[in-house]
Amino acid sequence: MNALDIKSTLSAPIYIEGEFYGVINIDNLEKIDAFTNKDIELLEFLVKQLEASIKNVILLEELNYALRTDKLTDVFNRRCFEEILEKEIKRAIRYGNRFSIVLIDLDDFKPINDTYGHKMGDRVLKYFADVLKKNLRDTDVVARLGGDEFVLLLHGADDNKSEGKIGFIKNYLKENPIENIVIDFSYGICEYRDGMDIDSIMTAADDRMYQQKR
């Protein structure tokens, strides 16, 4: 209702790289001709400062995203996962949180590249990452360690719950191939135990994965 009392208003749009982000309105409830050319110049100056500040924030967010994310699959990268795992271990020590990690290695991925080409290999990796994200909770973590190796961090999951989730994902991939290519994988599960650090929990999962692969 106060908008009906406005006698004059000064408006300036905010654009970042040609994209509209918002508008600044300065209202006056007393005078019809309240604003001078100096007011307009000041508002233009403020808009330029805001646009520069917002652009800097966007660039920093994009840089932070690039440093934390695998470009191909759009999941976390190794560096980011290790940071997350380190924090999760500290929470487990302090609060007794339960979690497991699952190390994953795709089976027969090289023949896919050799037979169908690297573009198809990239599509398989991206599809696999999408299936993982689709079939896990938002609180779980998916990361690509490199090549055809992935790792999961499953909050509140013991060995049995982790096996159940992995079994479900395996069945989903069998029933939903990508262009007649059925994706399968070997995996190793390690539930966090007191005294474990990043190296010990990753090594335990890695050993179990290669036992299964053999």
Backbone as CSV, one residue per row, in Angstrom:
resi,resn,N_x,N_y,N_z,CA_x,CA_y,CA_z,C_x,C_y,C_z
1,MET,0.825,-1.209,0.000,0.000,0.000,0.000,0.858,1.256,0.000
2,ASN,2.054,1.201,0.614,2.931,2.377,0.647,3.377,2.799,-0.746
3,ALA,3.334,1.860,-1.694,3.743,2.202,-3.055,2.862,3.294,-3.646
4,LEU,1.642,3.408,-3.166,0.730,4.434,-3.673,1.153,5.830,-3.236
5,ASP,1.998,5.910,-2.201,2.438,7.213,-1.681,3.704,7.725,-2.361
6,ILE,4.303,6.940,-3.257,5.562,7.338,-3.894,5.314,8.488,-4.878
7,LYS,6.064,9.569,-4.703,5.955,10.715,-5.606,6.911,10.589,-6.799
8,SER,8.074,10.040,-6.559,9.031,9.833,-7.655,9.950,8.672,-7.307
9,THR,10.490,8.048,-8.336,11.374,6.910,-8.112,12.511,6.925,-9.123
10,LEU,13.648,6.459,-8.681,14.834,6.358,-9.535,15.216,4.884,-9.606
11,SER,15.260,4.310,-10.803,15.496,2.875,-10.972,16.714,2.635,-11.849
12,ALA,17.481,1.619,-11.480,18.651,1.253,-12.277,18.776,-0.267,-12.312
13,PRO,18.835,-0.857,-13.506,18.990,-2.313,-13.611,20.439,-2.734,-13.390
14,ILE,20.614,-3.962,-12.925,21.942,-4.542,-12.724,22.109,-5.686,-13.724
15,TYR,23.131,-5.597,-14.580,23.410,-6.624,-15.578,24.814,-7.185,-15.370
16,ILE,24.930,-8.519,-15.456,26.229,-9.184,-15.407,26.392,-9.973,-16.697
17,GLU,27.380,-9.578,-17.511,27.621,-10.239,-18.801,26.344,-10.290,-19.640
18,GLY,25.585,-9.211,-19.620,24.368,-9.129,-20.421,23.153,-9.791,-19.803
19,GLU,23.311,-10.435,-18.636,22.192,-11.120,-17.981,21.635,-10.245,-16.863
20,PHE,20.326,-10.073,-16.854,19.670,-9.232,-15.854,19.692,-9.914,-14.485
21,TYR,20.202,-9.202,-13.478,20.315,-9.763,-12.136,19.366,-9.119,-11.140
22,GLY,18.968,-7.883,-11.382,18.089,-7.220,-10.431,17.997,-5.741,-10.726
23,VAL,17.395,-5.006,-9.808,17.198,-3.576,-10.016,17.281,-2.865,-8.674
24,ILE,17.830,-1.648,-8.696,17.853,-0.806,-7.507,16.790,0.278,-7.687
25,ASN,15.907,0.409,-6.722,14.892,1.465,-6.717,15.131,2.392,-5.542
26,ILE,15.152,3.684,-5.821,15.205,4.685,-4.754,13.926,5.510,-4.852
27,ASP,13.117,5.496,-3.812,11.810,6.153,-3.827,11.814,7.419,-2.976
28,ASN,10.995,8.367,-3.385,10.784,9.586,-2.595,9.284,9.782,-2.400
29,LEU,8.886,9.955,-1.161,7.459,10.062,-0.841,6.978,11.510,-0.772
30,GLU,7.877,12.478,-1.035,7.509,13.872,-0.811,7.515,14.726,-2.075
31,LYS,8.492,14.537,-2.978,8.637,15.433,-4.119,8.467,14.669,-5.436
32,ILE,7.845,15.349,-6.387,7.691,14.753,-7.716,9.022,14.769,-8.463
33,ASP,9.733,15.878,-8.378,11.046,15.989,-9.014,12.123,15.962,-7.944
34,ALA,12.269,14.797,-7.309,13.160,14.709,-6.145,14.621,14.478,-6.523
35,PHE,14.859,13.943,-7.714,16.211,13.495,-8.035,16.878,14.400,-9.061
36,THR,18.148,14.666,-8.808,18.936,15.518,-9.692,19.850,14.670,-10.570
37,ASN,20.532,15.331,-11.498,21.507,14.628,-12.345,22.634,14.023,-11.509
38,LYS,22.996,14.697,-10.423,24.028,14.156,-9.538,23.557,12.854,-8.877
39,ASP,22.269,12.805,-8.518,21.710,11.569,-7.952,21.796,10.428,-8.967
40,ILE,21.497,10.771,-10.212,21.563,9.752,-11.271,22.998,9.267,-11.454
41,GLU,23.950,10.197,-11.477,25.358,9.826,-11.613,25.823,8.952,-10.446
42,LEU,25.374,9.305,-9.234,25.747,8.514,-8.058,25.177,7.100,-8.146
43,LEU,23.930,6.995,-8.594,23.312,5.674,-8.717,24.023,4.849,-9.788
44,GLU,24.390,5.489,-10.889,25.137,4.773,-11.936,26.474,4.261,-11.399
45,PHE,27.134,5.071,-10.571,28.396,4.655,-9.965,28.190,3.456,-9.041
46,LEU,27.130,3.511,-8.215,26.838,2.404,-7.296,26.532,1.120,-8.061
47,VAL,25.794,1.251,-9.163,25.452,0.075,-9.976,26.719,-0.575,-10.538
48,LYS,27.650,0.243,-11.045,28.899,-0.299,-11.584,29.693,-1.027,-10.503
49,GLN,29.712,-0.456,-9.282,30.423,-1.113,-8.181,29.769,-2.438,-7.808
50,LEU,28.436,-2.444,-7.782,27.703,-3.683,-7.464,27.935,-4.739,-8.536
51,GLU,27.865,-4.326,-9.796,28.073,-5.288,-10.884,29.463,-5.910,-10.807
52,ALA,30.479,-5.099,-10.501,31.848,-5.618,-10.376,31.959,-6.580,-9.201
53,SER,31.315,-6.228,-8.077,31.382,-7.091,-6.891,30.687,-8.424,-7.133
54,ILE,29.504,-8.365,-7.746,28.755,-9.599,-8.027,29.528,-10.478,-9.005
55,LYS,30.127,-9.867,-10.011,30.903,-10.633,-10.992,32.082,-11.335,-10.326
56,ASN,32.740,-10.647,-9.381,33.861,-11.268,-8.664,33.402,-12.477,-7.862
57,VAL,32.237,-12.352,-7.215,31.703,-13.480,-6.446,31.399,-14.663,-7.363
58,ILE,30.805,-14.372,-8.524,30.484,-15.436,-9.479,31.755,-16.137,-9.955
59,LEU,32.789,-15.359,-10.258,34.049,-15.946,-10.723,34.680,-16.819,-9.646
60,LEU,34.619,-16.367,-8.392,35.169,-17.163,-7.292,34.396,-18.463,-7.112
61,GLU,33.062,-18.388,-7.240,32.244,-19.598,-7.124,32.554,-20.574,-8.248
62,GLU,32.736,-20.045,-9.465,33.056,-20.915,-10.597,34.426,-21.564,-10.413
63,LEU,35.387,-20.797,-9.901,36.725,-21.343,-9.661,36.679,-22.411,-8.585
64,ASN,35.944,-22.146,-7.506,35.824,-23.111,-6.418,35.152,-24.391,-6.909
65,TYR,34.126,-24.236,-7.755,33.436,-25.399,-8.321,34.387,-26.214,-9.190
66,ALA,35.182,-25.520,-10.015,36.120,-26.216,-10.904,37.182,-26.974,-10.112
67,LEU,37.614,-26.407,-8.987,38.641,-27.059,-8.167,38.101,-28.280,-7.431
68,ARG,36.793,-28.329,-7.202,36.192,-29.398,-6.409,35.501,-30.470,-7.247
69,THR,35.313,-30.215,-8.531,34.436,-31.064,-9.329,35.170,-31.670,-10.517
70,ASP,34.837,-32.923,-10.817,35.341,-33.578,-12.013,34.559,-33.053,-13.217
71,LYS,35.264,-32.510,-14.193,34.622,-31.811,-15.305,33.724,-32.729,-16.124
72,LEU,34.157,-33.954,-16.371,33.393,-34.853,-17.239,32.104,-35.333,-16.590
73,THR,32.195,-35.808,-15.351,31.060,-36.482,-14.718,30.256,-35.591,-13.789
74,ASP,30.759,-34.409,-13.474,30.073,-33.457,-12.599,29.849,-34.023,-11.187
75,VAL,30.784,-34.861,-10.733,30.803,-35.292,-9.333,32.095,-34.750,-8.709
76,PHE,32.237,-34.924,-7.399,33.438,-34.422,-6.739,34.688,-35.105,-7.288
77,ASN,35.821,-34.405,-7.210,37.087,-35.002,-7.608,37.815,-35.571,-6.383
78,ARG,38.979,-36.167,-6.630,39.721,-36.828,-5.551,40.072,-35.852,-4.428
79,ARG,40.580,-34.693,-4.789,40.999,-33.718,-3.791,39.849,-33.338,-2.868
80,CYS,38.704,-33.062,-3.457,37.546,-32.670,-2.656,37.070,-33.834,-1.790
81,PHE,37.065,-35.054,-2.361,36.607,-36.202,-1.583,37.479,-36.428,-0.361
82,GLU,38.779,-36.297,-0.521,39.669,-36.499,0.620,39.415,-35.463,1.715
83,GLU,39.088,-34.239,1.318,38.733,-33.215,2.304,37.446,-33.585,3.035
84,ILE,36.458,-34.062,2.276,35.186,-34.467,2.877,35.392,-35.655,3.811
85,LEU,36.188,-36.633,3.375,36.433,-37.825,4.182,37.154,-37.472,5.475
86,GLU,38.113,-36.569,5.396,38.835,-36.156,6.599,37.894,-35.517,7.619
87,LYS,36.982,-34.664,7.146,36.007,-34.043,8.041,35.054,-35.082,8.624
88,GLU,34.675,-36.066,7.805,33.749,-37.093,8.268,34.395,-37.970,9.341
89,ILE,35.680,-38.257,9.208,36.397,-39.028,10.226,36.426,-38.253,11.539
90,LYS,36.663,-36.957,11.474,36.676,-36.131,12.687,35.307,-36.117,13.356
91,ARG,34.235,-36.067,12.550,32.877,-36.106,13.121,32.594,-37.462,13.756
92,ALA,33.096,-38.518,13.114,32.883,-39.860,13.667,33.603,-40.005,15.009
93,ILE,34.803,-39.451,15.110,35.552,-39.513,16.368,34.833,-38.733,17.461
94,ARG,34.300,-37.568,17.077,33.700,-36.683,18.080,32.284,-37.096,18.470
95,TYR,31.483,-37.486,17.464,30.064,-37.735,17.728,29.655,-39.201,17.573
96,GLY,30.575,-40.039,17.133,30.240,-41.447,16.950,29.442,-41.717,15.690
97,ASN,29.531,-40.829,14.692,28.801,-41.039,13.436,29.280,-42.312,12.736
98,ARG,28.340,-42.990,12.095,28.668,-44.204,11.342,28.653,-43.890,9.851
99,PHE,29.632,-44.414,9.130,29.638,-44.268,7.678,30.519,-45.351,7.072
100,SER,30.326,-45.555,5.790,31.155,-46.496,5.030,31.593,-45.827,3.734
101,ILE,32.712,-46.301,3.210,33.094,-45.881,1.864,33.079,-47.105,0.958
102,VAL,32.794,-46.853,-0.309,32.753,-47.918,-1.320,33.660,-47.500,-2.468
103,LEU,34.710,-48.263,-2.681,35.625,-48.005,-3.794,35.152,-48.813,-4.994
104,ILE,35.072,-48.168,-6.151,34.473,-48.795,-7.337,35.435,-48.712,-8.521
105,ASP,35.532,-49.816,-9.249,36.331,-49.852,-10.477,35.481,-50.531,-11.554
106,LEU,35.241,-49.836,-12.673,34.419,-50.411,-13.730,35.110,-51.619,-14.350
107,ASP,34.344,-52.648,-14.632,34.872,-53.861,-15.253,34.899,-53.691,-16.782
108,ASP,35.997,-54.124,-17.379,36.124,-54.161,-18.847,35.855,-52.793,-19.483
109,PHE,36.387,-51.745,-18.865,36.172,-50.415,-19.443,37.073,-50.180,-20.662
110,LYS,38.285,-50.693,-20.632,39.202,-50.491,-21.767,38.630,-51.040,-23.071
111,PRO,38.035,-52.256,-23.065,37.433,-52.743,-24.315,36.323,-51.831,-24.849
112,ILE,35.635,-51.118,-23.976,34.604,-50.184,-24.445,35.260,-49.059,-25.234
113,ASN,36.352,-48.512,-24.683,37.089,-47.465,-25.408,37.647,-47.992,-26.727
114,ASP,38.209,-49.203,-26.678,38.837,-49.769,-27.878,37.811,-50.090,-28.957
115,THR,36.619,-50.532,-28.543,35.596,-50.961,-29.501,34.754,-49.797,-30.010
116,TYR,34.328,-48.925,-29.098,33.367,-47.880,-29.458,33.981,-46.478,-29.532
117,GLY,35.224,-46.332,-29.069,35.870,-45.028,-29.113,35.792,-44.305,-27.776
118,HIS,36.645,-43.298,-27.623,36.738,-42.597,-26.340,35.516,-41.731,-26.053
119,LYS,34.853,-41.256,-27.101,33.640,-40.472,-26.858,32.571,-41.327,-26.179
120,MET,32.455,-42.567,-26.643,31.503,-43.479,-26.006,31.967,-43.815,-24.599
121,GLY,33.287,-43.957,-24.421,33.805,-44.213,-23.086,33.451,-43.081,-22.126
122,ASP,33.563,-41.848,-22.607,33.187,-40.699,-21.772,31.698,-40.727,-21.443
123,ARG,30.890,-41.093,-22.426,29.438,-41.179,-22.176,29.123,-42.233,-21.124
124,VAL,29.848,-43.349,-21.174,29.642,-44.414,-20.177,29.986,-43.911,-18.782
125,LEU,31.113,-43.203,-18.659,31.513,-42.678,-17.350,30.494,-41.680,-16.823
126,LYS,30.020,-40.806,-17.689,29.040,-39.809,-17.270,27.722,-40.479,-16.888
127,TYR,27.298,-41.452,-17.680,26.065,-42.172,-17.385,26.177,-42.901,-16.049
128,PHE,27.312,-43.536,-15.821,27.518,-44.264,-14.571,27.451,-43.313,-13.373
129,ALA,28.102,-42.156,-13.496,28.058,-41.173,-12.408,26.633,-40.695,-12.167
130,ASP,25.876,-40.485,-13.236,24.485,-40.052,-13.095,23.638,-41.111,-12.405
131,VAL,23.885,-42.381,-12.722,23.146,-43.474,-12.071,23.460,-43.514,-10.577
132,LEU,24.730,-43.319,-10.231,25.098,-43.299,-8.814,24.353,-42.180,-8.082
133,LYS,24.392,-40.977,-8.651,23.722,-39.845,-8.000,22.217,-40.074,-7.897
134,LYS,21.651,-40.655,-8.932,20.207,-40.871,-8.971,19.746,-41.868,-7.923
135,ASN,20.581,-42.852,-7.629,20.167,-43.949,-6.749,20.732,-43.853,-5.338
136,LEU,21.366,-42.731,-5.004,21.855,-42.515,-3.646,21.154,-41.306,-3.048
137,ARG,21.260,-41.179,-1.738,20.645,-40.040,-1.063,21.454,-38.771,-1.309
138,ASP,20.792,-37.636,-1.118,21.477,-36.356,-1.291,22.613,-36.196,-0.290
139,THR,22.498,-36.843,0.862,23.530,-36.716,1.893,24.752,-37.578,1.605
140,ASP,24.624,-38.565,0.709,25.764,-39.392,0.343,26.681,-38.632,-0.614
141,VAL,27.902,-39.097,-0.733,28.905,-38.399,-1.538,29.384,-39.315,-2.660
142,VAL,29.433,-38.772,-3.868,29.948,-39.489,-5.030,31.148,-38.721,-5.569
143,ALA,32.244,-39.422,-5.833,33.435,-38.765,-6.365,34.106,-39.671,-7.398
144,ARG,34.786,-39.035,-8.338,35.594,-39.770,-9.315,37.053,-39.591,-8.932
145,LEU,37.737,-40.702,-8.716,39.134,-40.652,-8.325,40.049,-40.475,-9.530
146,GLY,39.554,-40.850,-10.703,40.346,-40.767,-11.924,40.090,-41.983,-12.787
147,GLY,40.198,-41.825,-14.101,39.957,-42.962,-14.998,38.561,-43.516,-14.798
148,ASP,38.483,-44.834,-14.542,37.181,-45.468,-14.323,36.996,-45.861,-12.859
149,GLU,37.669,-45.137,-11.962,37.545,-45.403,-10.525,36.694,-44.330,-9.847
150,PHE,35.745,-44.787,-9.063,34.863,-43.905,-8.314,34.889,-44.310,-6.849
151,VAL,34.390,-43.432,-5.997,34.289,-43.752,-4.580,33.020,-43.114,-4.026
152,LEU,32.385,-43.813,-3.105,31.175,-43.334,-2.446,31.435,-43.195,-0.955
153,LEU,30.808,-42.215,-0.352,30.771,-42.116,1.112,29.309,-42.172,1.503
154,LEU,28.938,-43.232,2.225,27.543,-43.488,2.575,27.333,-43.218,4.055
155,HIS,26.602,-42.164,4.361,26.370,-41.786,5.748,25.410,-42.760,6.430
156,GLY,25.742,-43.124,7.664,24.874,-43.975,8.467,24.776,-45.404,7.986
157,ALA,25.688,-45.814,7.111,25.595,-47.147,6.516,26.699,-48.054,7.041
158,ASP,26.299,-49.285,7.447,27.285,-50.295,7.791,27.546,-51.155,6.551
159,ASP,28.296,-52.236,6.725,28.629,-53.094,5.578,27.378,-53.646,4.889
160,ASN,26.399,-54.083,5.688,25.197,-54.698,5.116,24.366,-53.695,4.315
161,LYS,24.170,-52.506,4.889,23.404,-51.487,4.171,24.116,-51.070,2.890
162,SER,25.433,-50.975,2.953,26.206,-50.609,1.772,26.081,-51.678,0.693
163,GLU,26.145,-52.954,1.104,25.979,-54.052,0.144,24.613,-53.971,-0.525
164,GLY,23.587,-53.658,0.255,22.238,-53.545,-0.305,22.141,-52.442,-1.344
165,LYS,22.747,-51.289,-1.060,22.711,-50.177,-2.017,23.467,-50.522,-3.295
166,ILE,24.632,-51.143,-3.118,25.439,-51.487,-4.296,24.720,-52.541,-5.138
167,GLY,24.103,-53.499,-4.490,23.340,-54.516,-5.224,22.212,-53.901,-6.033
168,PHE,21.533,-52.929,-5.455,20.447,-52.238,-6.160,20.978,-51.512,-7.392
169,ILE,22.124,-50.837,-7.243,22.715,-50.100,-8.367,23.156,-51.066,-9.468
170,LYS,23.747,-52.205,-9.077,24.154,-53.191,-10.074,22.947,-53.689,-10.881
171,ASN,21.851,-53.992,-10.199,20.644,-54.448,-10.893,20.090,-53.371,-11.820
172,TYR,20.135,-52.124,-11.349,19.647,-51.019,-12.175,20.441,-50.918,-13.476
173,LEU,21.770,-51.060,-13.363,22.617,-50.964,-14.553,22.368,-52.121,-15.515
174,LYS,22.094,-53.316,-14.979,21.790,-54.458,-15.842,20.497,-54.233,-16.612
175,GLU,19.515,-53.634,-15.941,18.214,-53.419,-16.559,18.169,-52.153,-17.421
176,ASN,19.172,-51.289,-17.261,19.182,-50.029,-18.005,20.552,-49.802,-18.658
177,PRO,20.877,-50.585,-19.694,22.167,-50.400,-20.374,22.178,-49.103,-21.164
178,ILE,23.363,-48.664,-21.545,23.501,-47.487,-22.392,23.898,-47.962,-23.783
179,GLU,22.966,-47.864,-24.718,23.175,-48.334,-26.096,23.703,-49.770,-26.116
180,ASN,23.006,-50.632,-25.432,23.311,-52.071,-25.368,24.610,-52.393,-24.636
181,ILE,25.230,-51.410,-24.016,26.422,-51.665,-23.209,25.983,-51.790,-21.755
182,VAL,26.148,-52.970,-21.199,25.786,-53.202,-19.796,27.002,-52.894,-18.928
183,ILE,26.870,-51.938,-18.051,27.976,-51.537,-17.179,27.980,-52.401,-15.926
184,ASP,29.138,-52.956,-15.618,29.306,-53.701,-14.370,30.581,-53.204,-13.696
185,PHE,30.707,-53.486,-12.421,31.860,-52.970,-11.690,32.211,-53.863,-10.516
186,SER,33.458,-53.780,-10.117,33.930,-54.409,-8.879,33.978,-53.339,-7.795
187,TYR,33.857,-53.772,-6.548,33.806,-52.784,-5.474,34.372,-53.359,-4.179
188,GLY,34.785,-52.466,-3.328,35.244,-52.844,-1.999,34.641,-51.907,-0.972
189,ILE,34.038,-52.474,0.062,33.365,-51.691,1.103,34.204,-51.701,2.369
190,CYS,34.305,-50.561,3.000,34.957,-50.493,4.305,34.154,-49.580,5.216
191,GLU,33.638,-50.145,6.291,32.941,-49.349,7.300,33.971,-48.733,8.244
192,TYR,33.775,-47.480,8.575,34.726,-46.799,9.461,34.760,-47.463,10.829
193,ARG,35.984,-47.673,11.326,36.196,-48.204,12.674,37.094,-47.233,13.440
194,ASP,36.976,-47.240,14.740,37.801,-46.363,15.578,39.284,-46.548,15.258
195,GLY,39.990,-45.444,15.142,41.420,-45.490,14.891,41.810,-45.415,13.429
196,MET,40.830,-45.520,12.537,41.141,-45.456,11.108,41.412,-44.009,10.688
197,ASP,42.328,-43.847,9.724,42.538,-42.555,9.086,42.233,-42.708,7.598
198,ILE,42.484,-41.657,6.817,42.151,-41.700,5.395,42.874,-42.847,4.684
199,ASP,44.171,-42.991,4.951,44.955,-44.020,4.263,44.463,-45.425,4.594
200,SER,44.185,-45.681,5.871,43.805,-47.038,6.271,42.431,-47.422,5.740
201,ILE,41.484,-46.476,5.750,40.144,-46.829,5.277,40.128,-46.990,3.754
202,MET,40.895,-46.158,3.043,40.965,-46.287,1.588,41.703,-47.553,1.188
203,THR,42.772,-47.896,1.911,43.539,-49.107,1.612,42.700,-50.349,1.837
204,ALA,41.922,-50.368,2.927,41.068,-51.522,3.221,40.030,-51.718,2.119
205,ALA,39.398,-50.618,1.685,38.406,-50.719,0.614,39.057,-51.154,-0.691
206,ASP,40.249,-50.637,-0.961,40.977,-50.978,-2.186,41.343,-52.459,-2.210
207,ASP,41.812,-52.987,-1.077,42.157,-54.406,-1.008,40.949,-55.289,-1.274
208,ARG,39.809,-54.952,-0.710,38.605,-55.751,-0.894,38.093,-55.666,-2.336
209,MET,38.272,-54.502,-2.936,37.838,-54.350,-4.332,38.664,-55.266,-5.247
210,TYR,39.984,-55.288,-5.057,40.832,-56.089,-5.931,40.714,-57.585,-5.629
211,GLN,40.363,-57.931,-4.406,40.056,-59.326,-4.100,38.842,-59.760,-4.933
212,GLN,37.835,-58.900,-4.982,36.634,-59.223,-5.766,36.942,-59.263,-7.252
213,LYS,37.763,-58.326,-7.722,38.086,-58.280,-9.146,38.868,-59.531,-9.565
214,ARG,39.775,-59.973,-8.687,40.520,-61.207,-9.003,39.601,-62.419,-9.004
